Amino acid sequence: MRHCSTTSTTSGSVNGVLPARHELLQEFMNAVKQNYGEKVLVQFEDFANHNAFDLLAKYSKSHLVFNDDIQGTASVVLAGLLAALKMIGGGLVDQTYLFLGAGEAGTGIAELIALEMSKQLNSRWTTAARRSGWWTPGLLVESRKESLQHFKKPFAHEHEELKTLLEAVQSIKPTVLIGTSGVGKTFTQEVIEAMASFNEKPVIFSLSNPTSHSECTAEEAYTWSKGTAVFASGSPFDPVEYEGKTYVPGQSNNAYVFPGFGLGVVISGAIRVHDDMLEEATQENFDKGLIFPPFTNIRKISASIAAKVAAKAYDLGLASRLPRPDDLFKYAESCMYTPLYRSYR
């Protein structure tokens, strides 16, 4: 189930009184649960970031909810990063990440990276959060911390303020550049060339869509980096020919995750969404050995993700559909809708 976006600019209550839009959503959420039970999955979609994080935090404690913009995007990008590490070497904790855009997509990506880092480092999430992302324009710095939204504060660094993306790239020297700004042409030739100057294989994820909003095109990334970039985008781009070699860009698309994730939740009868279930969804793409697998395999990918998510729900004690199927992959496939139509003359 999807909910339309809200355009209001404030969130939270005033003197304990909920704003009208929150009253409406609360009434909706209560009614859905009352009419359809504990296992109905509500997918939040296109909420403004100042509402999205608060609503997800609030209802994840009492309802089965999932925000695709925050959690789906994060799962797909983390999968792409794990796959990219096979090409560039090193681990997740060895990279320096620079984000252009600190909205719900970018922050959600950084949060999931931090969660995975905290497990690898056996450290607190907040410690990993500071390692998982630098942000521009302006940088999220300690001197601005009091004015930052609460979900951005863990990512604030001790650093001078920098006004442009190029300045940030030159100062921080990231190994991974991630664009979630929604502003096209912001990964300029100077930015890409700077990334390539101190990285043998710079990872460049231009994730904003549609194509006109993409931070750079595949052709620009490969050409300006002289064919060294490990590139993925939110919008589809054709293969690029550069100096006799063909480069096939990956597309970081939430379609890799949310259908399979939702199916896994439903077939297990899960009553809550847990972060570990998102990590199981992430792992599937990584196992394919590519940044992102071809969409021609999407049904198999979705069934496999569903099986992994369902298995984790059972392991965590969150599943209510008993007994547990012996083969979750086959069970997931059997529950998928297959459009077969009669032929009419």
N, C-alpha and C positions, 0 to 999 in steps of 0.2 A: 504494500500500500504506500502511496506517495502523498506528500502534503505540499501544497503550493508554497512559494516563497513569501516572506513577509518583508515589507519595505520600511518598517519602522526603524528608528535610529537609536532606541534605548532599550534596555532590558532590565529585568528584575522588578521588585515591588517597591512601592513608595508607602511608607508607614504601614507595611503589612498588607497593602491592597494590591492585588495583581492587576497589571494593565489588561485592557479588554481582550487583546489578542491572546494573552496567556490564559485568561479565563476560558476563552473559546477552545483553545487547544487542550486545556485540562479537562473540560467537559467532554471533548471528543475522545481523549485517551481513556477517561473513566468509562465512557459509554462503550467503546470498542472492547475493553477488557470485560465489562459486565455482560455484553451480548455474545462475545465469541470466546471468552475464556483466557486463561493464562498463556496459552501457546500461540496466540495470534501475533504475527510479526509485523511491526509498523516500521516502514522505512522512511526516514526523514530525507527530504531532498530540497536543495536550493534555499535553505534558510540563510539569511545574512549571518556572517561569522559571529557577530556580537550576541546573536540569539542561539546559534547552532550549538556551541559548546555548552552553554548553560542548560539548554533543553536536553541534550544528550546525557549530561551528568545527572540531571534531575530524574529523567524517566528510565534510565538504565537500571536504577535501583528497584523499580517497581513494575516495569514492563519489559517485554521483549522488543527492543528497539535497535535500530541500526542506521547510522548516518553515512550514506554512500560517499558524499563529498569529503567527509573527514576520514572515515575508516576504509572505505573501498579504495579511494585514491591512494591512501597510505599503503595499503597492502600490495597494490599493483606496483607502485614505485619501489618499495622495499624489495620486492621480488626482482625487479629490473636491476637494482643496485647489487644485489647478491650475485646475479648472473654476470654483471659487468666486472665484478671483482675477479672472475676467472680470467678476464682479458687483461686487467691492469695489475693484478697481483695485490697482495696485502689483504687485510681483513676490514670489516666494517668499522672497527674502532681506530684503524690507522688512517682513515680519510679525514679530510677537512671539507665541510659542506658549506656552501654559500647559497642562500635562497634569495631570489628576487620575488617579493610578495609574501607577506606574513598573514594571509587570510586563513580560512579554515582548511583549505587544501594543503598549503605549505606547512602550517602548524601541525596538522594531523600527520603529515609525512614525518616531520621531525619528532613527534611524540612516539610514533611506532619505531623509528630508528633508535630513539633513546631507550625504549623498552627492551629492544633486542640487545643494545649495547650493555644495559644494566645487567642482563643475564650473563653475557659473555665476560664482563668485568667483575661480576659478583659485587656490584656497587649499588648505591642508592640511585633511584631514577633521576633525581634532580642533578646529581653529579654527571650522569650520562647526558642529560638534556643540554648542559652547557657545552658538551663536546659534540653534540649532534647537529649544531646549526649556527651559522652566522646569517644575519639578515640585512638586506639593503632594499630600498635606499635609506640612508640615515643611520643604519645599523641599530640593533637593539642593544643599547649600552646601559651600564649601571646608572649613569647620570640621568637617564630618562625613565628609570624603573617605576617611579611613582605615578607616571602618566600612562604607563602601559596597561593594556587589558590583562586581566589576571592570568589568562592562558598563555600569554607571551612572556610573562615575567621570569619563568625558569630558564629562558634562553638568553637572558641579558648577559653581556660580557663586559669586562673591564677593557675599554678601548676608546680611543678618541673617535668622535663622530666623523663619518665620511659621507659626503653628499652624493657621490655618483657611484654607479656600479663599477665602472672602470677603476676608480680609486680603491674600491673595496677589493676587487680582484687583485690589483697590484700589491695591496698591503697585506691581505690575508693569505694570498696564494692558495686558493682552494684546489682540491683535486676533483671535486664534484660541484658542478654549477646546476642549480635546479630553478627553473622559472615557473612560477604559479601566479604571475602578476596580472594576467589578462590584458597586457599591453604589448602589441606587436612591435617587432623590430628593435627590441631593447637589448638583445644580445648582438651588439654591433661587431663589425669586423675587428675593431680595436680590442674588444672584450675577448672574442674568440682567439685572436692572435696572442693575446696576453696569456690566456689559459694554456695554449699550446707551447708557449715559450718556456714554461717551467714544469710541464707535465708531458711525459712521453706519450701518454694516451689520456687526454682530458675527457672526463665524463660530462656530457652536456645533455641535460634533459630539458627540452623546451616544451612544457606541458600544457600551456594555455591553448584553448580552442574557442571558436573555430579557427581555421587556417589563418585568417586575417589577423588574429590575435596572438599567433604563435611568436614567441620571443625571437626565433630565427627559423629559417627553413632547413631542411636536410642538406640541400645543395650548399647553402651558406656555411653550415657547420663543417661539412667535409672539405669544402674548398678552402675556407679561411684557416682551417687547422692543417692543411696539406695532407688530408686523408688520415689524420691520427685520431680524430674524435671518436669516442664511443657515444653514439647519439641515439636518443629516443625522443618521441614527441607525443603530444596529446592528439594532434590531428594527423591524418594519414598523408604520407608523402611517398612519391614514387622512388624506386631505386635511382641512385646517382652514379654516373660515370665520372671518375676522376683519374686522369693519367693512366688510362688503360685498365683500371680496376673498378669493379662494380660494388657499390656499398648499398646494403639494404637496411634502411632505418627501421627501428622497432617502434611500435605504437603502444604507448602506455595508456591502455583503455580499460575503464572500470568494468567493461563487459567480461573481462577475464575473471572477475571476482564475484560481483554481487549476485548473478544468477546461481552460481554454484554454492556460494555462501548461504543464500536464502534457502536453497533446496536442502542443504545440510542441516540447517536449523529446523526446518519443517519436518524432515523425515526422522529426526531424532526426538522430536517433541520437546526441544529445548525450551526452558522457561526464562533464561537470561542469556545475553551475549557476553562472552568473556574474551579478554584480550588474547588469550592463548588460542582461541578459535580463529582469530584473525591471522595469527602467525602460522597456523596450519594452512590457511588459504594461501599465504605468501609462499610457503615452501614448494607448492606444486609447480609454479612457473620456474622456480630455480632448478628443479630437478630435470627440466627439459634441456638444459645445457645451452639455451639461447637467452638473449635479453628478454624477448617475448616470443612465444610460439605463434605459428600462423593461425589465423582465425578459422581456417578450414577444419581445425581440430577442436573447435570451441565446445562441442557437445561432450566429447571425451574429457576435455579439461574440466568442464563444469561438473561432470559426474565424479571425477577424481577429487576435486575440491570438496564437493558435497560429502563424499565418503570420509575425507580427512576431518572436516569440520564436525560431522556427526560423531566420529570416533572420539574426538576431543571432548565433545559434550558428554558422552557416556563416561569417559575417564574422569571428568570433573564432577560427575554426579548431578549434572544439569539436565540430563535427558529424562523424559517421562514416557517415551514410547517403548514398551517392554513386551516380549523379550527383545534383546538386541539382535538384529539380523546377523546371520553368520557371515554374509558377504555384503558389506555396506556399499561397495562399488556397484555390484549388480542390482542391489536394491534401489540405489539412487537412479540408475539407468531405467529401471522399471517404473519409477515414479515420474520420469520426465515426460512432458507432453511431446508427442510426435505428430506433426500435422500431415495426416494422410487424407486425401480427398478422392472421391469418386470421379471418374472421367465421364464427362457429358459431351455429347455431340451437339 
